[in-house]
Amino acid sequence: MWKGPPDVRYAILKPNGIVQQCGRQRWLSWPHNGYLGRHPVFKRDPICDELIETVFDGECLQPDGPPRFWVVRITPYPSPTSHNQILSAIRQDLDALPSSPAAGIRRETRFETKEDALRFHQTMAKALRLQARERAKKKLPRKDQELITQLRTWCGRKWGRQSQVSQKLGVSPQAVCDWLAGRKNMTGHQALLLEDLLSKALKRDRPES
């Protein structure tokens, strides 16, 4: 019987969280080896079109040094684009989906301990969210960019105007701050309301000739 590459090291994760090194046959019989079932997932963050996971896969291809069984993996995560896809996504239990390399890995980094993996996961998730915000800024329609520029100028002329905007548009003050900082985008309806509000406000502020 083929025993696999001689330098590969294997381990299973016991129910109490202890890592137990083992042979290949024991690992293959472990229900969470990625073939019989999904790897144990300890943290999962879908961010736009990418999914970042911290998993224990129990397979280390490095023959020397401390074994690295903990993996932080980034894979594609397509967003629902149609009504049927949205309904399907709602019905699915994300935690029940298998975590497997077959999903198409964009990046994978291995660690000796769960703590190191989770720290790296947090760093990568923060970087991915920052990239997503930058992409959102570039995709912002020109009309919305002009509105945000007008809003920033108008609010900067007098204290308290951000609160006026949030009240008139029925959003939180934090939402207005997020628009101005480029962290979030307005909806189409909010953009129309803001355009009307600014048009009236600028007319009131215009000095009479």
ChimeraX commands (.cxc) that place a marker at each C-alpha (Angstrom):
marker #1 position 0.00,0.00,0.00 radius 0.5
marker #1 position 1.30,3.46,-0.93 radius 0.5
marker #1 position 2.20,5.37,2.22 radius 0.5
marker #1 position 2.60,8.84,0.72 radius 0.5
marker #1 position 5.71,11.03,0.65 radius 0.5
marker #1 position 8.10,9.96,3.45 radius 0.5
marker #1 position 8.85,13.51,4.62 radius 0.5
marker #1 position 5.23,14.59,5.15 radius 0.5
marker #1 position 4.16,14.86,8.80 radius 0.5
marker #1 position 0.58,14.42,9.92 radius 0.5
marker #1 position -1.52,15.29,12.96 radius 0.5
marker #1 position -5.10,15.32,14.14 radius 0.5
marker #1 position -6.84,17.80,16.40 radius 0.5
marker #1 position -8.41,16.09,19.38 radius 0.5
marker #1 position -11.79,17.27,20.78 radius 0.5
marker #1 position -9.98,18.97,23.69 radius 0.5
marker #1 position -7.95,21.09,21.25 radius 0.5
marker #1 position -4.68,19.19,21.65 radius 0.5
marker #1 position -2.64,18.51,18.51 radius 0.5
marker #1 position -1.63,14.86,18.26 radius 0.5
marker #1 position 0.92,13.84,15.64 radius 0.5
marker #1 position 0.16,10.58,13.91 radius 0.5
marker #1 position 0.80,8.48,10.84 radius 0.5
marker #1 position -0.77,8.98,7.45 radius 0.5
marker #1 position -3.33,6.19,7.85 radius 0.5
marker #1 position -4.59,7.65,11.16 radius 0.5
marker #1 position -4.79,11.11,9.55 radius 0.5
marker #1 position -6.71,9.71,6.55 radius 0.5
marker #1 position -9.26,8.16,8.93 radius 0.5
marker #1 position -9.69,11.46,10.81 radius 0.5
marker #1 position -13.14,12.86,9.84 radius 0.5
marker #1 position -11.81,16.42,9.35 radius 0.5
marker #1 position -8.82,15.82,7.08 radius 0.5
marker #1 position -10.29,17.77,4.15 radius 0.5
marker #1 position -11.11,14.65,2.18 radius 0.5
marker #1 position -13.65,12.94,4.43 radius 0.5
marker #1 position -14.93,16.28,5.79 radius 0.5
marker #1 position -14.07,19.94,6.17 radius 0.5
marker #1 position -11.04,21.12,8.08 radius 0.5
marker #1 position -11.80,22.59,11.51 radius 0.5
marker #1 position -12.32,26.31,10.92 radius 0.5
marker #1 position -11.40,28.64,13.79 radius 0.5
marker #1 position -12.03,31.98,12.11 radius 0.5
marker #1 position -13.71,32.91,8.85 radius 0.5
marker #1 position -14.15,36.37,7.28 radius 0.5
marker #1 position -15.77,36.90,3.88 radius 0.5
marker #1 position -14.49,40.26,2.58 radius 0.5
marker #1 position -15.94,41.36,-0.77 radius 0.5
marker #1 position -14.82,38.74,-3.30 radius 0.5
marker #1 position -12.38,36.96,-0.98 radius 0.5
marker #1 position -12.71,34.57,1.95 radius 0.5
marker #1 position -10.01,34.38,4.62 radius 0.5
marker #1 position -10.00,31.35,6.93 radius 0.5
marker #1 position -7.87,30.02,9.73 radius 0.5
marker #1 position -7.99,26.22,9.72 radius 0.5
marker #1 position -6.19,23.17,11.08 radius 0.5
marker #1 position -5.42,20.74,8.25 radius 0.5
marker #1 position -2.95,18.44,10.03 radius 0.5
marker #1 position -0.59,18.06,7.07 radius 0.5
marker #1 position 2.94,19.49,7.04 radius 0.5
marker #1 position 5.09,19.09,3.93 radius 0.5
marker #1 position 8.25,20.41,5.59 radius 0.5
marker #1 position 10.48,17.56,6.80 radius 0.5
marker #1 position 12.52,19.72,9.20 radius 0.5
marker #1 position 11.72,22.18,11.96 radius 0.5
marker #1 position 8.56,22.54,14.04 radius 0.5
marker #1 position 5.51,21.23,12.15 radius 0.5
marker #1 position 3.13,23.84,10.80 radius 0.5
marker #1 position -0.35,22.38,10.83 radius 0.5
marker #1 position -2.25,25.70,11.19 radius 0.5
marker #1 position -3.15,27.47,7.94 radius 0.5
marker #1 position -4.41,30.94,7.04 radius 0.5
marker #1 position -5.93,30.62,3.59 radius 0.5
marker #1 position -7.43,33.16,1.18 radius 0.5
marker #1 position -9.78,31.85,-1.50 radius 0.5
marker #1 position -12.27,33.44,-3.93 radius 0.5
marker #1 position -15.64,34.28,-2.45 radius 0.5
marker #1 position -18.09,35.35,-5.19 radius 0.5
marker #1 position -20.82,37.73,-4.07 radius 0.5
marker #1 position -24.44,36.96,-5.00 radius 0.5
marker #1 position -25.45,38.99,-8.04 radius 0.5
marker #1 position -28.95,37.76,-8.83 radius 0.5
marker #1 position -32.16,37.30,-6.86 radius 0.5
marker #1 position -31.86,33.51,-6.98 radius 0.5
marker #1 position -28.23,33.63,-5.88 radius 0.5
marker #1 position -29.13,35.86,-2.94 radius 0.5
marker #1 position -31.89,33.47,-1.84 radius 0.5
marker #1 position -29.49,30.55,-2.19 radius 0.5
marker #1 position -26.84,32.32,-0.13 radius 0.5
marker #1 position -29.38,33.03,2.61 radius 0.5
marker #1 position -30.37,29.37,2.78 radius 0.5
marker #1 position -26.80,28.14,3.04 radius 0.5
marker #1 position -25.13,27.75,6.41 radius 0.5
marker #1 position -21.68,29.19,5.86 radius 0.5
marker #1 position -20.17,27.22,8.74 radius 0.5
marker #1 position -21.31,23.96,7.14 radius 0.5
marker #1 position -19.46,24.57,3.90 radius 0.5
marker #1 position -16.32,22.47,3.47 radius 0.5
marker #1 position -13.00,24.25,3.80 radius 0.5
marker #1 position -10.79,22.63,1.20 radius 0.5
marker #1 position -7.84,23.58,-1.03 radius 0.5
marker #1 position -10.04,22.62,-3.98 radius 0.5
marker #1 position -11.74,26.01,-3.67 radius 0.5
marker #1 position -8.84,27.68,-5.50 radius 0.5
marker #1 position -6.27,29.12,-3.12 radius 0.5
marker #1 position -5.04,32.66,-3.74 radius 0.5
marker #1 position -2.70,32.64,-0.76 radius 0.5
marker #1 position -1.81,30.20,1.99 radius 0.5
marker #1 position 0.50,30.71,4.97 radius 0.5
marker #1 position 1.29,28.07,7.60 radius 0.5
marker #1 position 2.02,28.48,11.31 radius 0.5
marker #1 position 3.21,26.42,14.26 radius 0.5
marker #1 position 0.45,27.56,16.64 radius 0.5
marker #1 position -3.17,28.58,16.47 radius 0.5
marker #1 position -2.36,31.87,18.20 radius 0.5
marker #1 position 0.18,32.86,15.53 radius 0.5
marker #1 position -2.26,31.93,12.78 radius 0.5
marker #1 position -5.09,33.98,14.30 radius 0.5
marker #1 position -2.84,37.03,14.71 radius 0.5
marker #1 position -1.85,36.81,11.04 radius 0.5
marker #1 position -5.52,36.29,10.11 radius 0.5
marker #1 position -6.44,39.53,11.87 radius 0.5
marker #1 position -3.64,41.43,10.09 radius 0.5
marker #1 position -4.64,40.07,6.67 radius 0.5
marker #1 position -8.34,40.74,7.24 radius 0.5
marker #1 position -7.55,44.36,8.10 radius 0.5
marker #1 position -5.44,44.71,4.94 radius 0.5
marker #1 position -8.15,43.13,2.76 radius 0.5
marker #1 position -10.81,45.48,4.17 radius 0.5
marker #1 position -8.55,48.46,3.44 radius 0.5
marker #1 position -8.05,47.25,-0.14 radius 0.5
marker #1 position -11.80,46.78,-0.50 radius 0.5
marker #1 position -12.44,50.37,0.64 radius 0.5
marker #1 position -9.86,51.67,-1.84 radius 0.5
marker #1 position -11.49,49.71,-4.67 radius 0.5
marker #1 position -14.90,51.03,-3.62 radius 0.5
marker #1 position -13.59,54.61,-3.85 radius 0.5
marker #1 position -12.34,54.02,-7.39 radius 0.5
marker #1 position -15.69,52.52,-8.41 radius 0.5
marker #1 position -17.68,55.41,-6.97 radius 0.5
marker #1 position -19.61,57.10,-9.82 radius 0.5
marker #1 position -18.43,60.55,-10.81 radius 0.5
marker #1 position -21.75,62.10,-9.75 radius 0.5
marker #1 position -21.43,60.64,-6.24 radius 0.5
marker #1 position -17.83,61.86,-6.02 radius 0.5
marker #1 position -19.01,65.38,-6.85 radius 0.5
marker #1 position -21.74,65.14,-4.22 radius 0.5
marker #1 position -19.27,64.06,-1.56 radius 0.5
marker #1 position -16.94,66.91,-2.51 radius 0.5
marker #1 position -19.82,69.40,-2.25 radius 0.5
marker #1 position -20.93,67.88,1.06 radius 0.5
marker #1 position -17.42,68.07,2.49 radius 0.5
marker #1 position -17.11,71.74,1.46 radius 0.5
marker #1 position -20.56,72.69,2.74 radius 0.5
marker #1 position -20.10,70.93,6.09 radius 0.5
marker #1 position -16.68,72.50,6.53 radius 0.5
marker #1 position -18.11,76.02,6.41 radius 0.5
marker #1 position -20.19,75.72,9.56 radius 0.5
marker #1 position -20.17,73.47,12.61 radius 0.5
marker #1 position -23.15,71.15,13.05 radius 0.5
marker #1 position -23.99,70.65,9.41 radius 0.5
marker #1 position -23.10,66.95,9.45 radius 0.5
marker #1 position -25.81,66.45,12.08 radius 0.5
marker #1 position -28.28,68.33,9.87 radius 0.5
marker #1 position -27.48,66.02,6.97 radius 0.5
marker #1 position -27.94,62.89,9.07 radius 0.5
marker #1 position -31.32,64.14,10.33 radius 0.5
marker #1 position -32.58,65.18,6.91 radius 0.5
marker #1 position -31.51,61.93,5.25 radius 0.5
marker #1 position -32.57,59.69,8.14 radius 0.5
marker #1 position -29.14,58.17,8.67 radius 0.5
marker #1 position -26.78,58.08,11.61 radius 0.5
marker #1 position -24.08,60.76,12.07 radius 0.5
marker #1 position -21.54,57.93,11.75 radius 0.5
marker #1 position -22.88,57.14,8.27 radius 0.5
marker #1 position -22.22,60.71,7.15 radius 0.5
marker #1 position -18.70,60.52,8.61 radius 0.5
marker #1 position -18.13,57.26,6.70 radius 0.5
marker #1 position -19.23,58.89,3.43 radius 0.5
marker #1 position -16.90,61.83,3.94 radius 0.5
marker #1 position -14.00,59.55,4.85 radius 0.5
marker #1 position -14.65,57.23,1.91 radius 0.5
marker #1 position -15.23,54.21,4.15 radius 0.5
marker #1 position -18.74,53.57,2.80 radius 0.5
marker #1 position -20.81,54.58,-0.21 radius 0.5
marker #1 position -24.29,56.06,-0.34 radius 0.5
marker #1 position -27.21,54.22,-1.84 radius 0.5
marker #1 position -28.81,55.64,-4.96 radius 0.5
marker #1 position -31.77,56.89,-2.91 radius 0.5
marker #1 position -29.50,58.59,-0.39 radius 0.5
marker #1 position -27.56,60.25,-3.21 radius 0.5
marker #1 position -30.79,61.71,-4.62 radius 0.5
marker #1 position -31.85,63.02,-1.20 radius 0.5
marker #1 position -28.40,64.51,-0.61 radius 0.5
marker #1 position -28.39,66.17,-4.04 radius 0.5
marker #1 position -31.74,67.82,-3.28 radius 0.5
marker #1 position -30.60,68.91,0.20 radius 0.5
marker #1 position -27.36,70.45,-1.07 radius 0.5
marker #1 position -29.10,72.19,-3.96 radius 0.5
marker #1 position -31.50,73.94,-1.58 radius 0.5
marker #1 position -28.80,74.66,1.00 radius 0.5
marker #1 position -26.42,76.19,-1.56 radius 0.5
marker #1 position -29.20,78.40,-2.86 radius 0.5
marker #1 position -29.91,79.66,0.65 radius 0.5
marker #1 position -26.22,80.30,1.26 radius 0.5
marker #1 position -25.73,82.17,-2.02 radius 0.5
marker #1 position -25.43,85.91,-1.39 radius 0.5
marker #1 position -28.06,88.06,-3.05 radius 0.5
marker #1 position -26.77,90.21,-5.92 radius 0.5
marker link #1:1,2 radius 0.2
marker link #1:2,3 radius 0.2
marker link #1:3,4 radius 0.2
marker link #1:4,5 radius 0.2
marker link #1:5,6 radius 0.2
marker link #1:6,7 radius 0.2
marker link #1:7,8 radius 0.2
marker link #1:8,9 radius 0.2
marker link #1:9,10 radius 0.2
marker link #1:10,11 radius 0.2
marker link #1:11,12 radius 0.2
marker link #1:12,13 radius 0.2
marker link #1:13,14 radius 0.2
marker link #1:14,15 radius 0.2
marker link #1:15,16 radius 0.2
marker link #1:16,17 radius 0.2
marker link #1:17,18 radius 0.2
marker link #1:18,19 radius 0.2
marker link #1:19,20 radius 0.2
marker link #1:20,21 radius 0.2
marker link #1:21,22 radius 0.2
marker link #1:22,23 radius 0.2
marker link #1:23,24 radius 0.2
marker link #1:24,25 radius 0.2
marker link #1:25,26 radius 0.2
marker link #1:26,27 radius 0.2
marker link #1:27,28 radius 0.2
marker link #1:28,29 radius 0.2
marker link #1:29,30 radius 0.2
marker link #1:30,31 radius 0.2
marker link #1:31,32 radius 0.2
marker link #1:32,33 radius 0.2
marker link #1:33,34 radius 0.2
marker link #1:34,35 radius 0.2
marker link #1:35,36 radius 0.2
marker link #1:36,37 radius 0.2
marker link #1:37,38 radius 0.2
marker link #1:38,39 radius 0.2
marker link #1:39,40 radius 0.2
marker link #1:40,41 radius 0.2
marker link #1:41,42 radius 0.2
marker link #1:42,43 radius 0.2
marker link #1:43,44 radius 0.2
marker link #1:44,45 radius 0.2
marker link #1:45,46 radius 0.2
marker link #1:46,47 radius 0.2
marker link #1:47,48 radius 0.2
marker link #1:48,49 radius 0.2
marker link #1:49,50 radius 0.2
marker link #1:50,51 radius 0.2
marker link #1:51,52 radius 0.2
marker link #1:52,53 radius 0.2
marker link #1:53,54 radius 0.2
marker link #1:54,55 radius 0.2
marker link #1:55,56 radius 0.2
marker link #1:56,57 radius 0.2
marker link #1:57,58 radius 0.2
marker link #1:58,59 radius 0.2
marker link #1:59,60 radius 0.2
marker link #1:60,61 radius 0.2
marker link #1:61,62 radius 0.2
marker link #1:62,63 radius 0.2
marker link #1:63,64 radius 0.2
marker link #1:64,65 radius 0.2
marker link #1:65,66 radius 0.2
marker link #1:66,67 radius 0.2
marker link #1:67,68 radius 0.2
marker link #1:68,69 radius 0.2
marker link #1:69,70 radius 0.2
marker link #1:70,71 radius 0.2
marker link #1:71,72 radius 0.2
marker link #1:72,73 radius 0.2
marker link #1:73,74 radius 0.2
marker link #1:74,75 radius 0.2
marker link #1:75,76 radius 0.2
marker link #1:76,77 radius 0.2
marker link #1:77,78 radius 0.2
marker link #1:78,79 radius 0.2
marker link #1:79,80 radius 0.2
marker link #1:80,81 radius 0.2
marker link #1:81,82 radius 0.2
marker link #1:82,83 radius 0.2
marker link #1:83,84 radius 0.2
marker link #1:84,85 radius 0.2
marker link #1:85,86 radius 0.2
marker link #1:86,87 radius 0.2
marker link #1:87,88 radius 0.2
marker link #1:88,89 radius 0.2
marker link #1:89,90 radius 0.2
marker link #1:90,91 radius 0.2
marker link #1:91,92 radius 0.2
marker link #1:92,93 radius 0.2
marker link #1:93,94 radius 0.2
marker link #1:94,95 radius 0.2
marker link #1:95,96 radius 0.2
marker link #1:96,97 radius 0.2
marker link #1:97,98 radius 0.2
marker link #1:98,99 radius 0.2
marker link #1:99,100 radius 0.2
marker link #1:100,101 radius 0.2
marker link #1:101,102 radius 0.2
marker link #1:102,103 radius 0.2
marker link #1:103,104 radius 0.2
marker link #1:104,105 radius 0.2
marker link #1:105,106 radius 0.2
marker link #1:106,107 radius 0.2
marker link #1:107,108 radius 0.2
marker link #1:108,109 radius 0.2
marker link #1:109,110 radius 0.2
marker link #1:110,111 radius 0.2
marker link #1:111,112 radius 0.2
marker link #1:112,113 radius 0.2
marker link #1:113,114 radius 0.2
marker link #1:114,115 radius 0.2
marker link #1:115,116 radius 0.2
marker link #1:116,117 radius 0.2
marker link #1:117,118 radius 0.2
marker link #1:118,119 radius 0.2
marker link #1:119,120 radius 0.2
marker link #1:120,121 radius 0.2
marker link #1:121,122 radius 0.2
marker link #1:122,123 radius 0.2
marker link #1:123,124 radius 0.2
marker link #1:124,125 radius 0.2
marker link #1:125,126 radius 0.2
marker link #1:126,127 radius 0.2
marker link #1:127,128 radius 0.2
marker link #1:128,129 radius 0.2
marker link #1:129,130 radius 0.2
marker link #1:130,131 radius 0.2
marker link #1:131,132 radius 0.2
marker link #1:132,133 radius 0.2
marker link #1:133,134 radius 0.2
marker link #1:134,135 radius 0.2
marker link #1:135,136 radius 0.2
marker link #1:136,137 radius 0.2
marker link #1:137,138 radius 0.2
marker link #1:138,139 radius 0.2
marker link #1:139,140 radius 0.2
marker link #1:140,141 radius 0.2
marker link #1:141,142 radius 0.2
marker link #1:142,143 radius 0.2
marker link #1:143,144 radius 0.2
marker link #1:144,145 radius 0.2
marker link #1:145,146 radius 0.2
marker link #1:146,147 radius 0.2
marker link #1:147,148 radius 0.2
marker link #1:148,149 radius 0.2
marker link #1:149,150 radius 0.2
marker link #1:150,151 radius 0.2
marker link #1:151,152 radius 0.2
marker link #1:152,153 radius 0.2
marker link #1:153,154 radius 0.2
marker link #1:154,155 radius 0.2
marker link #1:155,156 radius 0.2
marker link #1:156,157 radius 0.2
marker link #1:157,158 radius 0.2
marker link #1:158,159 radius 0.2
marker link #1:159,160 radius 0.2
marker link #1:160,161 radius 0.2
marker link #1:161,162 radius 0.2
marker link #1:162,163 radius 0.2
marker link #1:163,164 radius 0.2
marker link #1:164,165 radius 0.2
marker link #1:165,166 radius 0.2
marker link #1:166,167 radius 0.2
marker link #1:167,168 radius 0.2
marker link #1:168,169 radius 0.2
marker link #1:169,170 radius 0.2
marker link #1:170,171 radius 0.2
marker link #1:171,172 radius 0.2
marker link #1:172,173 radius 0.2
marker link #1:173,174 radius 0.2
marker link #1:174,175 radius 0.2
marker link #1:175,176 radius 0.2
marker link #1:176,177 radius 0.2
marker link #1:177,178 radius 0.2
marker link #1:178,179 radius 0.2
marker link #1:179,180 radius 0.2
marker link #1:180,181 radius 0.2
marker link #1:181,182 radius 0.2
marker link #1:182,183 radius 0.2
marker link #1:183,184 radius 0.2
marker link #1:184,185 radius 0.2
marker link #1:185,186 radius 0.2
marker link #1:186,187 radius 0.2
marker link #1:187,188 radius 0.2
marker link #1:188,189 radius 0.2
marker link #1:189,190 radius 0.2
marker link #1:190,191 radius 0.2
marker link #1:191,192 radius 0.2
marker link #1:192,193 radius 0.2
marker link #1:193,194 radius 0.2
marker link #1:194,195 radius 0.2
marker link #1:195,196 radius 0.2
marker link #1:196,197 radius 0.2
marker link #1:197,198 radius 0.2
marker link #1:198,199 radius 0.2
marker link #1:199,200 radius 0.2
marker link #1:200,201 radius 0.2
marker link #1:201,202 radius 0.2
marker link #1:202,203 radius 0.2
marker link #1:203,204 radius 0.2
marker link #1:204,205 radius 0.2
marker link #1:205,206 radius 0.2
marker link #1:206,207 radius 0.2
marker link #1:207,208 radius 0.2
marker link #1:208,209 radius 0.2
view
